[in-house]
């Protein structure tokens, strides 16, 4: 459990150092699950229905400050842009259903297959997984592009799903983003040339607003005053970058006589185009035609109603408790109700089973960082690869836009996980990029919120008891299937309590029984609606 306070403990001090508390009596866990499972009814269905197309737009959070602190070249830093492109390539390689992306500056748009069933087309899952993976990749690859620059604070991104009802709408959305690239890059090129020649930023902005309001005027300014032909600047700066899949011949082996044997293989490539929404560009790539569809006509002008629709975001209900729950993807789930395990991350990094103390400490440390970064979060509870964050009831964080709230928390958590990895695993290299999915749920009353948290802790007890027995049986020589068969059934148990993070005058980590009302009676300030 986490709550707010001064600064987080140093990495040398384990975050789960407080002793686990023992419950005074046994609880029949399955009946507790039934008691609290009603809270799932507050989850909102956010499936993107067919035949709508799915586009995920991610955008850097506070990247102006980030670029200043890390001394990015202005107006364009080639290494920073190549890092963004490399992350986009990784997204297409990790998620087969993402077939096209377009990016410039600190943003990227990802287009999914028309018939995708990715995470049942749930918008919150999709936007959080993409932004989380992109973020962790950004931190992991930082040293490849900035070997002599330390990452001084965690980069993070926000994301949202744009639903495109037709190929025409998708075409308009891509044209809208590339037009933004053209406009912003031309303006920023003029702005920074003026600043580099002695103007303050305020003077330069006012000068451009008063004297050079139109596109052609800015071209003339660059050429006549600075000798720059804008059209000869690198394509990546002016046009942005496209990342897409294509088929290319690849040598798979050689014959005995040395002649190569080639096969067509799908590869991810980066290309640049003056007009990514044109028929000639889009229809010229067979995979886009096959997986998404074709553009029937060239687009001359974007309809204003389309742009308004692109900018629309769903708001969460006012005066309700907002809970953002994040879960690790491919971490470690050997659950009582599913024999299939998604253990690539934990097994790849040789986590101790059933619980790895350092891995749990790392999760807790990231949760502490989240509470310190986002002041509207008052409490969190975590177990294994999961954490729930509670925002205060009157929070206006991201204007209560669900996508913004979920994405920045998931992104920041992912960033911290990678940055803190060596603090907890100094002898282990990070082999896979960690990433998480997230969702936001509103609870209208404090009682229902407490029942939600109780449900998560009951789930913790059930899974931890099962996993402890499961792995003890496996370590004794049984196969995983045999261990699972041996553990069928339901019984009453005495349980340990997991870590919580709560908001007091500082962020603190405790291990408490949050199921019983006595905890909340002892800490009335945590969910005090008046604070």
DRENGU-795406 format. One record per residue (C-alpha): residue number from 1; residue in one letter; x, y, z negated. Coordinates in Angstrom, 2 decimals, decimal comma. Last residue first. Layout:
BEGIN
NUM|A|X|Y|Z
...
***
This chain:
BEGIN
531|X|-9,10|17,20|-1,31
530|X|-12,88|17,23|-1,78
529|X|-13,40|13,77|-0,26
528|X|-11,24|12,17|-2,95
527|X|-10,11|8,91|-1,38
526|X|-6,64|8,82|-2,95
525|X|-7,48|11,09|-5,91
524|X|-9,56|8,47|-7,73
523|X|-6,56|6,18|-8,37
522|X|-7,46|4,11|-11,46
521|X|-11,09|3,83|-10,41
520|X|-9,90|2,78|-6,96
519|X|-7,82|-0,04|-8,41
518|X|-10,58|-1,11|-10,79
517|X|-12,99|-1,56|-7,88
516|X|-11,36|-4,91|-7,05
515|X|-10,28|-5,66|-3,50
514|X|-7,34|-3,27|-3,63
513|X|-5,25|-5,69|-5,70
512|X|-1,93|-3,94|-5,70
511|X|1,61|-3,99|-4,38
510|X|2,90|-0,43|-4,35
509|X|4,77|1,86|-1,95
508|X|4,88|5,60|-2,62
507|X|4,50|8,71|-0,49
506|X|4,47|11,78|-2,73
505|X|1,99|13,89|-4,65
504|X|-0,45|10,97|-4,30
503|X|-1,39|9,36|-1,01
502|X|-1,16|5,57|-0,90
501|X|0,88|2,91|0,84
500|X|-0,10|-0,67|0,19
499|X|1,96|-3,85|0,02
498|X|0,32|-7,27|-0,41
497|X|-1,25|-8,91|-3,45
496|X|-0,60|-12,48|-4,50
495|X|-3,36|-15,07|-4,55
494|X|-5,08|-17,70|-6,66
493|X|-6,92|-20,12|-4,47
492|X|-10,36|-21,62|-3,80
491|X|-10,58|-24,17|-1,02
490|X|-11,50|-24,52|2,64
489|X|-10,59|-27,30|4,99
488|X|-8,20|-28,24|7,73
487|X|-4,63|-28,04|6,49
486|X|-3,41|-31,51|7,42
485|X|-4,48|-31,09|11,04
484|X|-2,43|-27,90|11,32
483|X|0,65|-29,56|9,88
482|X|0,29|-32,47|12,29
481|X|0,05|-30,09|15,23
480|X|3,07|-28,13|14,04
479|X|5,05|-31,33|13,73
478|X|5,75|-32,63|10,23
477|X|9,28|-32,81|8,88
476|X|9,21|-31,13|5,47
475|X|9,97|-27,75|7,11
474|X|6,75|-28,10|9,12
473|X|4,78|-28,87|5,96
472|X|6,27|-25,86|4,17
471|X|5,51|-23,79|7,26
470|X|1,82|-24,65|7,22
469|X|1,42|-24,27|3,45
468|X|2,87|-20,75|3,53
467|X|0,95|-19,94|6,71
466|X|-2,36|-20,98|5,15
465|X|-1,77|-19,00|1,96
464|X|-0,61|-16,00|3,96
463|X|-3,53|-16,17|6,36
462|X|-6,19|-16,42|3,68
461|X|-4,59|-13,86|1,37
460|X|-4,05|-11,31|4,12
459|X|-7,62|-11,77|5,35
458|X|-8,80|-11,01|1,82
457|X|-6,59|-7,92|1,96
456|X|-8,10|-6,78|5,25
455|X|-11,64|-7,36|3,97
454|X|-10,87|-5,36|0,81
453|X|-9,71|-2,47|2,99
452|X|-12,97|-2,58|4,96
451|X|-14,97|-2,84|1,72
450|X|-13,20|0,28|0,44
449|X|-14,20|2,10|3,63
448|X|-17,79|0,93|3,19
447|X|-17,84|2,33|-0,34
446|X|-16,23|5,61|0,76
445|X|-19,03|6,22|3,23
444|X|-19,53|6,76|6,98
443|X|-16,76|4,48|8,27
442|X|-15,24|5,37|11,65
441|X|-13,04|2,92|13,58
440|X|-9,91|3,65|15,60
439|X|-7,98|1,02|17,57
438|X|-4,38|-0,04|18,00
437|X|-2,06|-2,37|19,87
436|X|1,59|-2,76|18,97
435|X|4,97|-3,04|20,63
434|X|8,39|-4,41|19,81
433|X|10,90|-4,44|22,70
432|X|12,71|-7,76|22,71
431|X|16,30|-8,72|21,89
430|X|16,99|-6,20|19,11
429|X|20,50|-7,20|18,06
428|X|20,90|-8,70|14,62
427|X|23,67|-8,10|12,07
426|X|22,38|-4,77|10,74
425|X|18,81|-6,09|10,41
424|X|17,14|-3,71|7,94
423|X|18,82|-0,40|8,75
422|X|19,56|-1,69|12,26
421|X|15,84|-1,82|13,09
420|X|15,11|1,70|11,84
419|X|15,14|3,37|15,28
418|X|13,21|0,52|16,89
417|X|10,45|0,47|14,28
416|X|10,39|4,28|14,10
415|X|9,53|4,54|17,79
414|X|6,83|1,91|17,52
413|X|5,24|3,70|14,53
412|X|5,34|7,01|16,44
411|X|3,66|5,43|19,47
410|X|0,96|3,66|17,45
409|X|0,18|6,83|15,50
408|X|0,30|9,01|18,63
407|X|-1,90|6,62|20,60
406|X|-4,63|6,07|18,03
405|X|-5,23|9,73|17,22
404|X|-5,04|10,94|20,82
403|X|-7,32|8,20|22,15
402|X|-9,93|8,71|19,41
401|X|-10,23|12,46|19,89
400|X|-10,91|13,77|16,37
399|X|-9,79|17,27|17,40
398|X|-6,29|15,76|17,59
397|X|-6,37|15,55|13,79
396|X|-9,49|17,39|12,66
395|X|-9,67|15,43|9,41
394|X|-12,75|15,94|7,22
393|X|-12,77|12,36|5,90
392|X|-9,05|12,05|5,34
391|X|-7,31|9,62|7,65
390|X|-6,83|5,98|6,61
389|X|-4,04|3,98|8,26
388|X|-4,28|0,18|8,63
387|X|-1,11|-1,84|9,22
386|X|-0,47|-5,24|10,81
385|X|2,65|-7,30|11,57
384|X|2,66|-9,17|8,22
383|X|0,43|-7,20|5,87
382|X|-0,30|-3,51|5,61
381|X|-2,45|-0,98|3,79
380|X|-2,46|2,74|4,38
379|X|-3,59|5,86|2,56
378|X|-3,93|9,63|2,99
377|X|-3,24|10,21|6,67
376|X|-3,99|13,86|7,50
375|X|-0,38|14,86|6,81
374|X|1,00|13,00|9,80
373|X|4,80|12,72|9,74
372|X|5,27|11,68|6,12
371|X|2,44|9,17|6,34
370|X|3,91|7,72|9,54
369|X|7,40|7,52|8,01
368|X|6,05|5,52|5,07
367|X|4,37|3,15|7,53
366|X|7,69|2,67|9,33
365|X|9,36|1,81|6,02
364|X|6,62|-0,68|5,22
363|X|7,07|-2,46|8,55
362|X|10,82|-2,60|7,98
361|X|10,33|-3,97|4,47
360|X|8,10|-6,69|5,93
359|X|10,81|-7,64|8,42
358|X|13,39|-7,63|5,63
357|X|11,29|-9,91|3,45
356|X|10,62|-12,45|6,20
355|X|7,48|-14,40|5,38
354|X|6,39|-17,88|6,52
353|X|9,01|-18,33|7,83
352|X|12,26|-16,35|8,00
351|X|12,53|-14,28|11,17
350|X|14,86|-15,72|13,79
349|X|14,86|-12,68|16,10
348|X|13,49|-14,61|19,07
347|X|11,22|-16,51|16,72
346|X|9,67|-13,34|15,34
345|X|9,32|-11,61|18,71
344|X|8,22|-14,56|20,82
343|X|5,81|-15,81|18,15
342|X|2,43|-15,61|19,79
341|X|1,16|-18,84|18,37
340|X|-1,63|-21,05|19,69
339|X|-3,00|-23,21|16,91
338|X|-5,88|-20,83|16,30
337|X|-8,22|-20,68|13,32
336|X|-5,74|-21,23|10,53
335|X|-3,35|-18,75|12,07
334|X|0,21|-19,06|13,26
333|X|0,56|-15,43|14,33
332|X|4,05|-14,02|14,59
331|X|5,02|-11,02|16,70
330|X|3,75|-11,27|20,28
329|X|1,89|-7,95|19,94
328|X|1,98|-6,35|16,52
327|X|-1,29|-5,01|15,17
326|X|-2,39|-1,41|14,50
325|X|-5,48|-0,28|12,62
324|X|-6,52|3,37|12,68
323|X|-9,20|4,12|10,10
322|X|-11,23|7,32|10,31
321|X|-13,46|8,18|7,35
320|X|-16,55|10,01|8,52
319|X|-17,52|13,67|8,40
318|X|-17,65|14,06|12,20
317|X|-18,12|11,08|14,56
316|X|-15,15|10,34|16,80
315|X|-14,65|12,32|19,99
314|X|-14,36|10,78|23,46
313|X|-12,07|12,61|25,88
312|X|-12,90|14,48|29,10
311|X|-9,96|15,86|31,09
310|X|-10,36|13,53|34,07
309|X|-14,08|14,34|34,23
308|X|-13,35|18,06|34,48
307|X|-10,82|17,35|37,22
306|X|-13,42|15,35|39,14
305|X|-16,05|18,06|38,74
304|X|-13,64|20,55|40,28
303|X|-13,38|18,47|43,51
302|X|-9,78|18,05|44,59
301|X|-9,08|19,61|47,98
300|X|-7,63|18,11|51,12
299|X|-7,71|14,38|50,41
298|X|-6,76|12,04|53,22
297|X|-9,43|9,52|54,09
296|X|-10,23|5,85|53,47
295|X|-7,73|5,17|50,70
294|X|-7,30|1,42|50,32
293|X|-7,78|-1,01|47,44
292|X|-6,27|-1,92|44,08
291|X|-4,55|-5,31|44,13
290|X|-4,40|-6,06|47,89
289|X|-4,03|-2,54|49,25
288|X|-1,52|-1,64|46,54
287|X|0,41|-4,82|47,21
286|X|0,57|-4,08|50,94
285|X|2,19|-0,67|50,59
284|X|1,62|1,55|53,64
283|X|-1,98|2,16|52,63
282|X|-0,80|4,37|49,79
281|X|1,75|6,45|51,67
280|X|-0,05|6,92|54,99
279|X|-3,45|7,34|53,31
278|X|-2,20|10,28|51,27
277|X|-2,52|10,35|47,49
276|X|1,22|9,95|46,88
275|X|1,93|13,09|48,90
274|X|5,53|14,32|49,13
273|X|6,76|10,85|48,34
272|X|9,47|9,39|46,11
271|X|10,23|5,73|45,51
270|X|11,18|3,57|42,51
269|X|11,06|-0,22|42,89
268|X|9,61|-3,22|41,07
267|X|10,23|-6,54|42,78
266|X|8,07|-9,37|44,04
265|X|10,08|-12,09|45,73
264|X|10,38|-13,22|49,32
263|X|12,84|-16,06|49,54
262|X|16,31|-16,34|50,99
261|X|18,68|-19,30|51,33
260|X|22,22|-18,08|51,93
259|X|24,64|-19,86|54,28
258|X|27,69|-21,24|52,48
257|X|27,99|-24,56|54,31
256|X|26,63|-26,42|51,29
255|X|23,58|-24,17|51,33
254|X|23,37|-21,15|49,04
253|X|20,84|-20,14|46,40
252|X|17,95|-17,77|45,63
251|X|19,00|-14,86|47,84
250|X|16,27|-12,22|47,65
249|X|14,05|-10,79|50,34
248|X|11,79|-8,04|49,07
247|X|8,11|-7,88|48,24
246|X|6,76|-4,73|46,60
245|X|5,69|-3,49|43,22
244|X|5,44|0,17|42,33
243|X|7,13|3,02|40,50
242|X|6,50|6,47|41,97
241|X|8,61|9,46|40,94
240|X|7,88|13,19|40,84
239|X|7,70|15,34|43,96
238|X|9,81|18,40|43,23
237|X|12,28|17,11|40,65
236|X|12,55|13,54|41,99
235|X|12,83|14,89|45,53
234|X|16,05|16,73|44,67
233|X|15,99|20,47|45,55
232|X|16,13|21,21|49,26
231|X|12,52|22,39|49,47
230|X|13,24|25,07|46,86
229|X|15,85|26,78|49,01
228|X|17,88|28,50|46,31
227|X|19,90|31,62|47,06
226|X|19,22|33,10|43,60
225|X|17,50|36,41|44,33
224|X|16,23|35,94|47,89
223|X|15,68|32,18|47,86
222|X|14,27|31,67|44,36
221|X|12,15|34,82|44,47
220|X|10,83|33,98|47,94
219|X|9,68|30,53|46,82
218|X|8,04|32,15|43,77
217|X|6,15|34,60|45,99
216|X|4,89|31,74|48,15
215|X|3,38|30,01|45,12
214|X|1,53|33,06|43,84
213|X|1,79|35,10|40,64
212|X|5,22|36,60|41,34
211|X|5,34|40,15|39,95
210|X|3,14|40,28|36,86
209|X|3,04|36,64|35,74
208|X|6,60|35,92|36,81
207|X|7,94|39,00|34,99
206|X|5,88|38,20|31,90
205|X|7,29|34,69|31,74
204|X|10,87|35,89|32,24
203|X|10,57|38,59|29,60
202|X|9,17|36,09|27,06
201|X|11,89|33,56|27,85
200|X|14,58|36,19|27,42
199|X|16,21|37,37|30,63
198|X|19,97|37,05|31,17
197|X|20,60|35,13|34,39
196|X|20,05|31,71|32,84
195|X|16,63|32,92|31,69
194|X|15,67|34,04|35,21
193|X|16,82|30,72|36,69
192|X|14,90|28,99|33,91
191|X|11,60|30,63|34,78
190|X|11,91|30,18|38,54
189|X|12,60|26,45|38,20
188|X|9,87|26,17|35,58
187|X|7,27|27,70|37,91
186|X|8,20|25,48|40,86
185|X|8,27|22,43|38,59
184|X|4,89|23,23|37,03
183|X|3,05|23,78|40,30
182|X|4,51|20,79|42,16
181|X|4,07|18,39|39,22
180|X|0,51|19,60|38,62
179|X|-0,21|18,89|42,30
178|X|1,17|15,41|41,70
177|X|-1,21|14,85|38,78
176|X|-4,28|16,14|40,64
175|X|-3,43|14,10|43,76
174|X|-3,26|10,98|41,60
173|X|-6,64|11,78|40,06
172|X|-8,21|12,57|43,45
171|X|-7,05|9,22|44,86
170|X|-8,44|7,43|41,82
169|X|-11,77|9,22|42,33
168|X|-11,86|8,25|46,02
167|X|-10,96|4,68|45,13
166|X|-14,10|4,58|43,01
165|X|-15,42|4,99|39,46
164|X|-12,07|6,01|38,02
163|X|-11,90|5,73|34,23
162|X|-9,04|7,72|32,72
161|X|-7,61|5,97|29,68
160|X|-5,65|8,02|27,18
159|X|-2,12|8,39|25,90
158|X|-0,01|10,28|23,41
157|X|3,75|9,96|23,28
156|X|6,49|9,71|20,70
155|X|10,20|10,42|20,44
154|X|11,72|9,73|17,01
153|X|14,23|12,27|15,71
152|X|17,97|12,80|16,17
151|X|18,69|10,22|18,86
150|X|22,47|10,54|18,94
149|X|24,01|11,84|22,15
148|X|27,20|10,35|23,61
147|X|25,68|7,35|25,37
146|X|22,69|9,37|26,68
145|X|21,35|7,27|29,57
144|X|22,08|3,75|28,35
143|X|21,95|4,95|24,75
142|X|18,26|5,87|25,06
141|X|17,22|2,46|26,43
140|X|15,88|1,11|23,13
139|X|14,20|4,41|22,20
138|X|12,42|4,72|25,55
137|X|11,54|1,00|25,55
136|X|9,88|1,37|22,14
135|X|7,88|4,30|23,48
134|X|6,78|2,65|26,73
133|X|5,72|-0,49|24,84
132|X|3,65|1,56|22,40
131|X|2,14|3,76|25,11
130|X|1,07|0,75|27,18
129|X|-0,25|-1,25|24,23
128|X|-2,18|1,72|22,83
127|X|-3,88|2,68|26,12
126|X|-4,94|-0,90|26,85
125|X|-6,17|-1,81|23,38
124|X|-8,19|1,37|23,03
123|X|-9,72|1,01|26,52
122|X|-10,86|-2,60|26,16
121|X|-10,60|-4,18|29,63
120|X|-10,93|-7,69|28,12
119|X|-7,32|-7,34|26,97
118|X|-6,22|-7,21|30,62
117|X|-9,08|-8,60|32,71
116|X|-7,91|-6,72|35,79
115|X|-10,11|-6,75|38,90
114|X|-8,96|-3,41|40,31
113|X|-5,38|-3,97|39,28
112|X|-4,15|-1,34|36,86
111|X|-2,79|2,15|37,58
110|X|-0,26|3,75|35,22
109|X|0,27|7,52|34,90
108|X|3,49|8,94|33,44
107|X|4,37|12,12|31,56
106|X|7,48|13,82|30,19
105|X|8,69|15,57|33,42
104|X|7,19|13,62|36,29
103|X|5,46|10,29|36,67
102|X|3,53|7,97|38,94
101|X|2,73|4,34|38,30
100|X|1,52|1,38|40,33
99|X|0,72|-2,32|39,83
98|X|-0,06|-2,69|36,12
97|X|-1,72|-6,12|35,85
96|X|1,66|-7,87|35,60
95|X|2,43|-6,14|32,27
94|X|6,07|-6,50|31,23
93|X|7,67|-5,77|34,63
92|X|5,36|-2,85|35,32
91|X|6,04|-1,42|31,85
90|X|9,81|-1,92|32,24
89|X|9,76|0,06|35,50
88|X|7,96|2,87|33,68
87|X|10,65|2,86|31,00
86|X|13,36|3,11|33,66
85|X|11,53|6,02|35,27
84|X|11,42|7,88|31,94
83|X|15,14|7,25|31,48
82|X|15,76|8,49|35,02
81|X|13,92|11,69|34,13
80|X|16,05|12,18|31,02
79|X|19,23|11,55|33,00
78|X|18,21|14,05|35,68
77|X|17,44|16,82|33,23
76|X|15,13|19,28|34,93
75|X|14,44|22,95|34,10
74|X|16,67|22,95|32,12
73|X|19,31|20,39|31,06
72|X|18,29|18,55|27,94
71|X|20,08|19,66|24,80
70|X|18,79|16,92|22,45
69|X|17,16|19,39|20,06
68|X|15,71|21,43|22,93
67|X|14,31|18,38|24,73
66|X|12,58|17,11|21,59
65|X|11,17|20,54|20,76
64|X|9,61|20,80|24,21
63|X|8,70|17,12|23,94
62|X|6,20|17,76|21,12
61|X|4,27|14,62|22,14
60|X|5,16|13,34|25,62
59|X|2,25|12,41|27,88
58|X|0,74|9,06|28,79
57|X|-2,04|8,61|31,37
56|X|-3,59|5,15|31,69
55|X|-5,61|4,54|34,88
54|X|-8,35|1,91|35,02
53|X|-10,60|1,36|38,05
52|X|-14,34|0,99|37,57
51|X|-15,93|-2,09|39,22
50|X|-16,22|-3,29|36,49
49|X|-16,84|-2,00|32,99
48|X|-14,24|-0,33|30,83
47|X|-14,80|-1,94|27,43
46|X|-15,03|0,48|24,53
45|X|-17,34|-1,41|22,15
44|X|-17,42|0,53|18,90
43|X|-16,33|-1,10|15,66
42|X|-18,79|-0,38|12,84
41|X|-20,12|-3,95|12,94
40|X|-16,70|-5,16|11,81
39|X|-17,54|-3,82|8,33
38|X|-20,01|-6,70|7,95
37|X|-17,01|-8,97|7,42
36|X|-16,83|-8,00|3,76
35|X|-19,00|-10,57|2,01
34|X|-18,36|-13,31|4,56
33|X|-14,62|-12,92|4,09
32|X|-15,10|-13,03|0,34
31|X|-16,96|-16,33|0,70
30|X|-13,97|-17,68|2,62
29|X|-11,60|-16,53|-0,07
28|X|-13,10|-18,27|-3,08
27|X|-11,30|-16,21|-5,63
26|X|-9,14|-17,47|-8,48
25|X|-8,75|-15,36|-11,59
24|X|-6,32|-12,89|-13,15
23|X|-4,73|-11,79|-9,89
22|X|-0,95|-11,81|-10,02
21|X|0,94|-8,62|-9,18
20|X|3,95|-8,76|-6,86
19|X|7,01|-7,11|-8,35
18|X|8,00|-3,67|-7,03
17|X|10,95|-4,09|-4,60
16|X|8,78|-4,22|-1,49
15|X|10,34|-1,10|-0,01
14|X|13,81|-2,47|-0,47
13|X|16,26|0,24|-1,60
12|X|19,24|0,37|0,77
11|X|17,05|1,87|3,50
10|X|16,55|4,98|1,36
9|X|13,17|5,39|-0,29
8|X|10,70|7,69|1,45
7|X|10,57|11,37|0,59
6|X|8,10|13,24|-1,58
5|X|4,65|11,72|-1,85
4|X|1,75|10,31|0,11
3|X|0,31|6,86|-0,35
2|X|1,31|3,45|0,90
1|X|0,00|0,00|0,00
***
